């Protein structure tokens, strides 16, 4: 998503976030985590023991951001990747408390987070 919008980071970020949120909303395993019906070990992996997961997700996001936006300061790309990783895990464990669609949430977040 990001590389396809190298000249428009906001749109690339919005499309990536929308896809993630839509996929998460439809995933049965994530649904079980959200409903409280998942095994406690799985819940721990995305809550209290999430550090390794967050590091891995952030690494992948930073790699994608580097490929798409080489002109953006590396420190900014790294920070964005870490913030996005935490947001992603947060949305997995607890969906938004309001009824906005994944597209609306992605649009709002991308305006706030896209590198300039």
N, C-alpha and C positions, 0 to 999 in steps of 0.2 A: 504494500500500500504506500509506504513512504517513498520508495524509489520512484514509483509511478507519478509522484507529485513533488519531485525535487525542487521545482520552481514555486511551489505553493504549499509550504509546510502545514498551514492550517487545514487545507483540504485533505492532505495525506493523513494527518493526525485524526481528523474527524472520521474519515472512512475506516481507518484502522480501529478506532475506538468503537464505532458503530458495529463493525463486524464482531469484535470481541464481545460487546454487550449482548448482541443478538444471539451469538453462539452460547454464551453463558446462560442466558435466559431459557434456552431450549435444552440444555444438557441435563440428562436425568440425574447424574451423579451430583452436579452442582445443586440441582433441585433438592436432593436429599440433604445436602449440607445446609441449605437455607431453611429447610423445614424442620431441622433438628433430628432427622431420621437417619443420619449417617453414623457410621462407626466412630467412636471417640478418637481413634488414632487418625482417621482422615481429617476430622475437624481440627485436631491439634496441628496437623501439617500446614493448614491454611490460617491458623490463628497463632497460638503461643509458640509454636515451633516453626514459624514460617521463614525464619532468616535464610536458610539455604535456598528455599524456593524464590524468595525475593531477589537474592543475589543472582540466581540463574536467569530469572525473567529479565532483570535489569541488564545483564550482560547481553542477552539477545536483542533487547530494545536498543541498547547503545550501539551495537553492531549495525542494526538496521538504520539508525539515525546517522551514523557515520557514513554509510553508503549513500544515503539520500541527501544529506546536508553536510558535505565536507567543509563548507565555508563557515559553519556555525562553530563557535568556540568549543573545544573538546570538554571543558569543564561544564559548560551549559548543557551539552548533549548528555553527559554523564548524570547530571542532576535531574534533567528531564526524564531520563530512563529510570532512575530510582523512584521518582515521584509517580510515574506511570505504573511501575511495578506495584507500588503500594496501593494505588487507586484500583488497579485490576484485582488484586487479592481482596481488597475491601468490598468491591462490588460482587465478587464471588461469594463471600461469606455473608454479606448483608446487602440485599438489593435496596435501591433507593426507596425512601419512605414516601415518595410522591409518585404520581402516576405518569410521569413523562415517559415517552417512548425511548428506546435505545438511541434512535436517531436524534432526538431532542437533547438528550444527555450528552451525546458525543459532540453535537454542535456547540453546546455551551462550554464543555471542557476544552475543546480545541481552540476556542477564542481565547480562553485564559492561558493555555499552556503552550501554544505553538511558538517555536522560536522565530525571532524576527530577523 
